Amino acid sequence: MKRLLITLLALVACCGTLMAQQDVEAVRQLQKLARAYRLLERSYIDTLSMEQVVDGALEGMLSTLDPHSSYIPRSEMEQVQVEIEGEYSGIGIEHQINRDTVTVMGTLAGGPAERAGLLPGDRIVKIDTLPAVGMKLADVPKHLRGKAGTKVQVTVYRRGVEELLEFSLTREKLPIHTLDAAYMASPKTGYIKVNRFGRTTVEEFEAAYEKLGRPHRLIVDLRGNGGGLLDQAIDLAGFFLTRGSLVLSTEGRSETAQRFLTRREGTMLTGRVVVLIDERSASASEIVAGALQDWDRATIVGRTSFGKGLVQRQIPLGDGSAVRLTTSRYLTPSGRAIQRPYKRGEREAYYAEHLLGYADSITDATPRYRSLNRGRVIYGGGGIRPDVRVESDTTHYSPYYARLVRHGLLQLAVNDYLDLNRISLKANYADVQQFVAEFDLPQEVLDRLIAEGEKSKIAFVEEEYKRSEQLLKSLMKAYIAQRLYGSEGFYRVMNPRYNEPYIKAMELLEK
């Protein structure tokens, strides 16, 4: 505590020396901050954790700025590094909480859990000596993850086995994959879904493209992709562009303006490309979509992206915490600013506006630009506006459907069905293609879903159920495919049925 105060006072003294002739007001404000710290430490009625006080002060200061500058406490830095580096040390399972129990939804191929024999559907009842029943979802990784080489004991209940099973697992460094799916949507059209931009994204993308046989038509799905590493966004855009093409530039008050060019000749320089975006596509996703739109290299389909075009530098503060400070803004190759308008300090209003759907109409005041190859009109004003806009299809939605989904009852019904039928399903359907083509959801699964709803005091409403019945069947079939064949199974089921932007992309590419 005293060391922190000494550091703060030293900072004040240093700033006073350096800035006395330049900015007296800045020094005065730093001194005020130090006095407030000292007053709280010495005179407050209760003993304080001064680390928590300083954390709160930093959060408060940064909240008065733009919507994306932020403070990262040291308690959260480990997860931040996991997201950036694209790997973690653990046992290699995907899990959910079902009926207060940690349920294994899938195992990483070749990971410790798979090698030891853990199976999807297993219920984890104890982690080391700690009961896992009733554990919160966010707390599970804290106990399963740890330093590579350390051991963790997992006790499992498996349906059909009388006694509990004990597994002693050694944690390993494991990758976090950033592609959810890659498959041939038609004989000539490939589909690749990118969920975020991590350290290995371009490597994964190139491997998927080669595995698909280098298709001449491609759908790149960036919907829901909140961004990630800048260099990966540049290289993914460069996958479709010639060497030396401008991908983006930055400008700021104190940062030197920069231009980011593709570093090698693109792998797919010809062939038709559609990029799917929506209101949750942000940052790195917008860089890729904006660059390919500006160079007339792809047709953008979907809804206007989030509009996060501010550059943050992550600066460590010496105790394991860091600040992400906005220092410049992104511009697409044509000069469009990606960042949508905001008022400083009004962070809650900024995000509320996004949830409600910020103004998306094109008016006389909307900035207009020209694409770089064909000279067609493209629009600025924040976010990337699609070339072909596709609204959400709400035809099959109903309040009854929404209540079932919110309570996680579709997952419960699917898990119960798989407990009894997993082995026979794997035996009857050789691969995901056969499953998608031939499997029809039994009525018993829907009946179980309705019964689970009534147990949870969700009254059955026949009219609403009929409206949503086909969507419910498809979604539950997709969950089963996901459990059996991985995340790709989910998209193979849902995309051609209820994914309107995907369907439109297929129409455009197949013409």
Number of C-alpha atoms within 10 A of each C-alpha: 10 10 8 13 15 12 12 17 18 12 16 21 15 13 17 19 11 12 14 14 8 10 12 12 11 15 21 13 12 18 19 13 16 16 13 11 17 16 11 15 19 11 9 10 8 9 10 12 10 17 12 11 14 13 15 13 15 16 17 14 13 19 19 14 17 18 21 17 21 21 23 20 20 17 10 13 14 14 12 13 12 15 18 15 15 19 18 22 19 28 27 25 21 12 21 18 21 18 12 13 21 24 23 22 20 24 22 17 11 11 20 21 24 17 14 14 10 22 17 22 21 21 25 24 21 19 18 17 10 13 13 22 17 13 16 14 15 8 10 16 13 10 13 20 19 19 13 15 13 13 18 19 16 21 21 23 18 18 14 8 8 8 10 13 15 15 16 14 20 20 23 21 17 18 18 18 17 20 22 17 19 23 18 17 18 12 8 15 20 23 25 23 21 25 22 27 27 25 22 19 24 23 12 14 20 15 13 19 19 10 12 17 11 17 19 14 22 25 26 22 26 26 23 19 24 20 24 20 18 19 16 21 26 22 21 23 27 28 21 23 26 18 14 13 19 22 26 23 21 21 17 15 9 8 11 11 12 13 14 16 20 22 16 14 15 18 14 19 14 12 13 18 23 25 26 29 29 27 21 20 28 28 27 26 33 31 29 25 31 29 29 25 25 26 22 16 22 23 20 27 26 25 25 25 30 29 23 27 24 24 21 16 13 16 13 13 12 8 9 13 18 19 19 17 19 19 17 21 20 24 22 26 24 21 15 24 26 26 23 18 13 14 12 12 16 14 17 11 13 18 15 11 13 16 12 8 12 15 9 13 6 13 7 6 7 13 14 15 16 16 19 16 10 10 12 12 11 19 18 20 19 21 30 34 27 23 16 16 16 18 11 13 11 9 9 16 16 17 12 19 19 11 15 20 14 9 14 14 21 24 19 17 20 20 21 14 16 18 15 12 12 16 11 10 15 14 10 11 15 10 14 20 14 11 22 18 11 10 13 11 14 11 10 11 17 18 12 18 21 21 17 18 21 13 10 13 9 15 13 13 13 11 11 15 19 13 16 20 18 13 19 22 18 18 19 23 23 23 23 24 24 20 22 22 17 19 18 19 25 25 22 24 25 19 15 15 15 17 14 17 27 25 14 19 22 21 10 15 17 12 5
